[in-house]
Amino acid sequence: MVDFHLTDISKVVQLVLAPAFVVAGIGTFVTILTQRLARVVDQWVKLDEAHPQREAESVELGLSRDVLSRRAQMIRRAILLCTFAAIIICSLIGLLFLDAMISTDLSMLIALVFVLAMTALIGGLTYFLREIHLATAPLRDRLSR
């Protein structure tokens, strides 16, 4: 271990502030995704209550359930990837502190972890955009008529 002083700690704290804010932003975004998932579940329950007999399902009802199922799957994947990105960023913060405390250079590992986190976040945002596109399809269809 190298000699670790208060000035070193303050520099590391400055370095980890940006990733910490990213984690906070991801947390807020995951909350929004969770609310969207709850709405999809509520819509599914309303369909089940409105049509309790599944044998008499219409094509339209089947399509509605299919769309809701696809939306739920996309939201679930977005939540998974964004949560994974937040966990990776938390690991990155730990690596930044570790890098300051030991004599081994971890800069390449830190860069790779950061790229992995951003890749997971991009994946989560992409699933979110796909879900938004799917959710607004009926509105786009009505407007195009």
N, C-alpha and C positions, 0 to 999 in steps of 0.2 A: 504494500500500500504506500502511496505517496503521502506527503504531508498535506493535510486538508485544512484550509483556513476559512474563516468567515467570508472573506472576499470571494473565495472559490465557490462557496455555497450560494452567495448572492448572484453570481454569474450564472450558475446552473438554474437557479430559480427563474432568472430572466429568460433563459433558454426554454424552460418548460411551460412558461405562461401561454404561449401560442398553442401548443398541443392541448393544454388543459382547456382552453376556450373552444377548441375544435370538439373535444369530448362533450363539453356542455351543449354545443350546438347539435351534435349528433343525438344527445339525450332528448332535446326538445323535438327533433325530427322524429325520433322513435315514438315519442308520445303522440305526435300527429298520425303516424302510421297505425298505432294501436287504436286510436279513435276511428280511423277509417275501417279497420278490421272489425271493430265493434258494430259499425253501421252495416257492414256486409252481413254479419251474423244476424243482426236485427231484421234485415230484409229477408234473409233465409227463413227465419222463424215466422215472419208475417206470411210468407208464401205457404209454409206448412200449415199455419192456422187457417188460411183462406182456402186451402185445398187439402183437407185431411186424408182423402182417399187417393192414394198414389196410383191405383190401377187406372183411374180415369184422367190421367195427366194428358193435357193437350201438348201439342208441339211447342206452343208459345211458352208454356210453363216449364217444359224441359229446357228450352233455350235460356230462360231466365235463371234457372238453377245452374246451368252450365256456365253462364257468364259470372254469376256470383261465386261459383267454385273457382273459376280461373282468377277472378279478382282477389279472392282470399289467398290463393296460392302465391300470387305475385306480391301481395302485401307481406305475407309470411316470409318470403325470400328476401324482400327488402329489409324487414326487421332483422332477420338473421345476419345479413351482410353488414348492415349498419352497426349492429351490436358487436359483431366480430371486429369491425374497424375500430370501434371505441376501445375494445379490449386490447387490440394491438397498439393503439396509441398510448394506452396506460402502460403497456410494456415498454414502449419507446421512452416514456418519461423515466421509468426505472433505469433503462439503459443509459440515458443521459446522465443521471446521477452516478451510476456505476462507472461510466467512462471518466468522470471527473475524479473519482476516488482511487482508481487503479492505474497502473502504469501502462497497461495494454491499450492499444488504440482500437476503439470499437466503432470508428466512424463509418466503415464500410457496412458493418452489421446494422448500424443505426439508419443508414441510407436505405438499405434493403427493407428493413422493418417499416420505414416510412412509406416506401413505394407499395408495399403489401397493404398497408392501411388505406392508402389512397385508392388502390385498385378495388378493395372491398367496398369502400364508400361509393366509388363510381358505379359499381355493380348494384348497390342498394338504390342509388338515385335512378339508375336506368330502369330497374323494376318498378319504382315509384312512377316514373313517366309512362311506362307501359300500362300500369294499372289505371292511371288518370285517362289515358287514351281509350282504354276499354270502358271505363265508367261513363265517359262522355259520348260514346258512340251513338246511343239513342238520340241524344240532343243534336248531334251533328246530322243524323239522318233526318230528323224533323225539320231542321233549318234548311236542308238542301232541297226539300220538297217544294 
